[in-house]
Amino acid sequence: MFLWINRAQIINLNFVDKISAMANGQIKLKLKTGAEYEASARRSIKIKSMGRI
C-alpha cells in the first residue's frame, strides 16, 4: 500500500521499519533502507487514524 506523506513523497508502507512521533505533532517514518522522511501535519493525522502509530 502506498501513502502520500507530503507534497513531494509517496512511500510504500510495506517498507516502513519505524514510525515515531515528533514534538510538533508530525510523524517521522524510517524505511528499511535507512531513509527517513517526515510526514506533513495533515498526513500525520491520517497515519495516526490508520492505527499505524
C-alpha positions as CSV (number, residue, x, y, z in Angstrom):
1,M,0.0,0.0,0.0
2,F,1.3,3.4,-1.0
3,L,0.8,6.6,1.0
4,W,1.3,10.2,0.1
5,I,3.2,11.6,3.1
6,N,3.8,15.2,1.9
7,R,3.7,17.2,-1.4
8,A,6.9,15.6,-2.7
9,Q,6.9,12.0,-1.5
10,I,4.9,8.8,-1.7
11,I,6.1,5.8,0.2
12,N,5.3,2.1,0.2
13,L,4.1,1.2,3.7
14,N,5.5,-2.3,3.4
15,F,9.0,-0.8,3.6
16,V,8.4,1.3,6.7
17,D,10.6,0.0,9.6
18,K,9.7,2.5,12.3
19,I,7.2,5.3,12.9
20,S,7.9,7.9,15.6
21,A,6.0,11.0,16.7
22,M,7.8,14.3,16.7
23,A,7.3,17.1,19.2
24,N,5.4,19.3,16.7
25,G,2.8,16.6,16.1
26,Q,4.2,15.4,12.9
27,I,5.4,11.8,12.2
28,K,8.8,10.6,11.1
29,L,9.0,7.4,9.1
30,K,12.1,5.3,8.8
31,L,12.3,2.9,5.9
32,K,14.0,-0.4,5.9
33,T,16.6,1.1,3.6
34,G,17.6,3.6,6.3
35,A,16.0,6.6,4.7
36,E,13.9,8.9,7.0
37,Y,11.0,11.1,5.9
38,E,8.7,13.5,7.7
39,A,5.0,13.4,7.0
40,S,3.1,16.6,6.7
41,A,0.8,17.6,9.6
42,R,-2.3,16.7,7.6
43,R,-0.8,13.3,6.5
44,S,0.4,12.6,10.1
45,I,-3.2,12.8,11.2
46,K,-4.2,10.3,8.5
47,I,-1.5,7.9,9.5
48,K,-2.4,8.1,13.2
49,S,-6.1,7.4,12.3
50,M,-5.0,4.3,10.4
51,G,-3.6,2.9,13.6
52,R,0.0,2.8,12.4
53,I,1.3,4.6,15.4
